[in-house]
Amino acid sequence: MKTAAKIFIIIGMIVGFWTILPLIFGIIALNQMRTRKPSTGICVCVLLFCSLLGGIFLLCSNESEYIAPTNPAA
């Protein structure tokens, strides 16, 4: 769901580029998705202002999707 959320957020940012809010919340959500699951507030703002489907996918995604796999054999 993480990949689907990213795709829909980027599409929402492209479609709504002429307004500032999709760009702001999309960039914040994409930056937070690199290391951890975005907060519920950011997910709701993405849902309202950027992309309906992207926000739903963010809210439904698991925390385990955002944890980087460890390499035990090093």
C-alpha positions in Angstrom: 0.0 0.0 0.0 3.0 2.3 0.5 3.8 2.3 -3.2 0.2 2.9 -4.2 0.0 5.8 -1.7 3.1 7.4 -3.1 1.8 7.1 -6.7 -1.6 8.7 -5.8 0.1 11.5 -3.8 2.4 12.3 -6.7 -0.6 12.3 -9.1 -2.5 14.6 -6.7 0.4 17.0 -6.5 0.7 17.2 -10.3 -3.0 17.7 -10.8 -3.3 20.3 -8.0 0.0 22.1 -8.5 -1.7 25.5 -9.0 -2.8 25.4 -5.4 -0.2 25.4 -2.7 -1.8 22.9 -0.2 -1.4 19.7 -2.3 2.3 20.5 -2.8 2.9 21.2 0.9 1.2 18.2 2.3 2.4 15.9 -0.5 6.0 16.9 0.1 5.7 16.5 3.9 4.0 13.1 3.5 6.6 11.8 1.0 9.5 13.0 3.2 8.0 11.2 6.2 7.4 8.1 4.3 11.1 7.6 3.7 11.8 6.8 7.4 8.5 6.1 9.2 4.7 6.1 8.7 3.4 9.7 8.5 1.3 10.9 11.4 -2.4 10.6 11.4 -2.8 14.4 11.0 -0.6 14.4 7.9 -2.6 11.4 6.5 -5.9 13.2 7.0 -4.5 16.4 5.4 -3.3 14.4 2.4 -6.7 12.8 2.2 -8.5 16.2 2.2 -6.1 18.4 0.2 -4.0 16.2 -2.0 -5.4 12.9 -2.9 -8.4 11.0 -1.6 -7.0 7.5 -2.5 -3.5 8.4 -1.3 -4.8 9.5 2.0 -6.9 6.3 2.4 -3.9 4.1 1.6 -1.8 6.0 4.1 -4.3 5.6 6.8 -4.7 1.8 6.1 -1.0 1.0 5.7 0.9 -0.9 8.4 3.8 0.4 10.4 5.8 -2.7 9.3 5.9 -1.4 5.7 8.0 1.5 6.7 10.6 -0.3 8.8 13.8 -0.8 6.8 14.9 -4.5 6.7 18.1 -5.2 8.7 21.0 -7.1 7.3 22.1 -9.7 10.0 24.9 -11.2 7.9 27.5 -8.5 7.8 
